[in-house]
Amino acid sequence: MGVAVYVVLTVAVFALLGLAQKLVERL
């Protein structure tokens, strides 16, 4: 169960990084 949480957090971090990159490109 701990591993699943770690995977979800990792995916969330990558999603945030991708979103931040898109916002920077728009600016």
Biopython code that builds the backbone (N, CA, C, O; Angstrom):
import numpy as np
from Bio.PDB.StructureBuilder import StructureBuilder

atoms = [
    (1, "MET", "N", (0.848, -1.200, 0.000)),
    (1, "MET", "CA", (0.000, 0.000, 0.000)),
    (1, "MET", "C", (0.883, 1.249, 0.000)),
    (1, "MET", "O", (0.557, 2.246, -0.645)),
    (2, "GLY", "N", (1.994, 1.190, 0.722)),
    (2, "GLY", "CA", (2.911, 2.331, 0.743)),
    (2, "GLY", "C", (3.489, 2.588, -0.643)),
    (2, "GLY", "O", (3.696, 3.733, -1.046)),
    (3, "VAL", "N", (3.748, 1.487, -1.369)),
    (3, "VAL", "CA", (4.321, 1.636, -2.712)),
    (3, "VAL", "C", (3.332, 2.346, -3.635)),
    (3, "VAL", "O", (3.724, 3.187, -4.444)),
    (4, "ALA", "N", (2.051, 2.005, -3.509)),
    (4, "ALA", "CA", (1.020, 2.625, -4.357)),
    (4, "ALA", "C", (0.989, 4.129, -4.106)),
    (4, "ALA", "O", (0.887, 4.919, -5.044)),
    (5, "VAL", "N", (1.077, 4.520, -2.835)),
    (5, "VAL", "CA", (1.055, 5.946, -2.486)),
    (5, "VAL", "C", (2.266, 6.640, -3.101)),
    (5, "VAL", "O", (2.156, 7.752, -3.616)),
    (6, "TYR", "N", (3.438, 5.968, -3.042)),
    (6, "TYR", "CA", (4.662, 6.550, -3.599)),
    (6, "TYR", "C", (4.516, 6.756, -5.103)),
    (6, "TYR", "O", (4.942, 7.779, -5.638)),
    (7, "VAL", "N", (3.915, 5.783, -5.780)),
    (7, "VAL", "CA", (3.718, 5.879, -7.234)),
    (7, "VAL", "C", (2.775, 7.030, -7.562)),
    (7, "VAL", "O", (3.026, 7.797, -8.491)),
    (8, "VAL", "N", (1.693, 7.151, -6.800)),
    (8, "VAL", "CA", (0.718, 8.230, -7.047)),
    (8, "VAL", "C", (1.384, 9.588, -6.858)),
    (8, "VAL", "O", (1.161, 10.507, -7.646)),
    (9, "LEU", "N", (2.203, 9.715, -5.809)),
    (9, "LEU", "CA", (2.884, 10.989, -5.556)),
    (9, "LEU", "C", (3.848, 11.308, -6.696)),
    (9, "LEU", "O", (3.942, 12.457, -7.127)),
    (10, "THR", "N", (4.559, 10.298, -7.182)),
    (10, "THR", "CA", (5.510, 10.509, -8.273)),
    (10, "THR", "C", (4.788, 10.991, -9.528)),
    (10, "THR", "O", (5.237, 11.925, -10.193)),
    (11, "VAL", "N", (3.661, 10.344, -9.845)),
    (11, "VAL", "CA", (2.882, 10.739, -11.028)),
    (11, "VAL", "C", (2.374, 12.165, -10.859)),
    (11, "VAL", "O", (2.377, 12.943, -11.813)),
    (12, "ALA", "N", (1.937, 12.510, -9.648)),
    (12, "ALA", "CA", (1.412, 13.853, -9.386)),
    (12, "ALA", "C", (2.516, 14.889, -9.584)),
    (12, "ALA", "O", (2.275, 15.959, -10.144)),
    (13, "VAL", "N", (3.730, 14.570, -9.122)),
    (13, "VAL", "CA", (4.856, 15.506, -9.257)),
    (13, "VAL", "C", (5.167, 15.743, -10.735)),
    (13, "VAL", "O", (5.373, 16.882, -11.156)),
    (14, "PHE", "N", (5.200, 14.648, -11.531)),
    (14, "PHE", "CA", (5.490, 14.802, -12.957)),
    (14, "PHE", "C", (4.392, 15.603, -13.640)),
    (14, "PHE", "O", (4.671, 16.395, -14.541)),
    (15, "ALA", "N", (3.139, 15.404, -13.217)),
    (15, "ALA", "CA", (2.011, 16.140, -13.803)),
    (15, "ALA", "C", (2.165, 17.627, -13.498)),
    (15, "ALA", "O", (1.922, 18.470, -14.362)),
    (16, "LEU", "N", (2.570, 17.946, -12.266)),
    (16, "LEU", "CA", (2.749, 19.351, -11.883)),
    (16, "LEU", "C", (3.891, 19.972, -12.678)),
    (16, "LEU", "O", (3.801, 21.122, -13.109)),
    (17, "LEU", "N", (4.975, 19.200, -12.872)),
    (17, "LEU", "CA", (6.116, 19.727, -13.631)),
    (17, "LEU", "C", (5.695, 20.014, -15.070)),
    (17, "LEU", "O", (6.076, 21.038, -15.638)),
    (18, "GLY", "N", (4.911, 19.112, -15.657)),
    (18, "GLY", "CA", (4.453, 19.303, -17.029)),
    (18, "GLY", "C", (3.555, 20.525, -17.128)),
    (18, "GLY", "O", (3.651, 21.300, -18.080)),
    (19, "LEU", "N", (2.674, 20.695, -16.134)),
    (19, "LEU", "CA", (1.768, 21.845, -16.134)),
    (19, "LEU", "C", (2.557, 23.142, -15.980)),
    (19, "LEU", "O", (2.261, 24.133, -16.648)),
    (20, "ALA", "N", (3.550, 23.139, -15.109)),
    (20, "ALA", "CA", (4.371, 24.335, -14.882)),
    (20, "ALA", "C", (5.118, 24.692, -16.167)),
    (20, "ALA", "O", (5.247, 25.868, -16.510)),
    (21, "GLN", "N", (5.611, 23.666, -16.880)),
    (21, "GLN", "CA", (6.340, 23.921, -18.125)),
    (21, "GLN", "C", (5.418, 24.566, -19.161)),
    (21, "GLN", "O", (5.830, 25.473, -19.884)),
    (22, "LYS", "N", (4.166, 24.096, -19.231)),
    (22, "LYS", "CA", (3.210, 24.671, -20.182)),
    (22, "LYS", "C", (2.937, 26.127, -19.827)),
    (22, "LYS", "O", (2.866, 26.979, -20.712)),
    (23, "LEU", "N", (2.785, 26.415, -18.540)),
    (23, "LEU", "CA", (2.514, 27.792, -18.117)),
    (23, "LEU", "C", (3.689, 28.693, -18.475)),
    (23, "LEU", "O", (3.489, 29.826, -18.914)),
    (24, "VAL", "N", (4.915, 28.200, -18.291)),
    (24, "VAL", "CA", (6.105, 28.999, -18.601)),
    (24, "VAL", "C", (6.171, 29.275, -20.102)),
    (24, "VAL", "O", (6.537, 30.372, -20.523)),
    (25, "GLU", "N", (5.812, 28.268, -20.909)),
    (25, "GLU", "CA", (5.853, 28.461, -22.358)),
    (25, "GLU", "C", (4.815, 29.489, -22.798)),
    (25, "GLU", "O", (5.044, 30.230, -23.754)),
    (26, "ARG", "N", (3.673, 29.541, -22.106)),
    (26, "ARG", "CA", (2.636, 30.515, -22.463)),
    (26, "ARG", "C", (3.116, 31.925, -22.153)),
    (26, "ARG", "O", (2.771, 32.868, -22.864)),
    (27, "LEU", "N", (3.908, 32.076, -21.097)),
    (27, "LEU", "CA", (4.443, 33.395, -20.762)),
    (27, "LEU", "C", (5.563, 33.717, -21.745)),
    (27, "LEU", "O", (6.170, 34.785, -21.661)),
]
sb = StructureBuilder()
sb.init_structure("model")
sb.init_model(0)
sb.init_chain("A")
sb.init_seg("    ")
for serial, (resi, resn, name, xyz) in enumerate(atoms, 1):
    if name == "N":
        sb.init_residue(resn, " ", resi, " ")
    sb.init_atom(name, np.array(xyz, "f"), 0.0, 1.0, " ", f" {name:<3s}", serial, name[0])
structure = sb.get_structure()
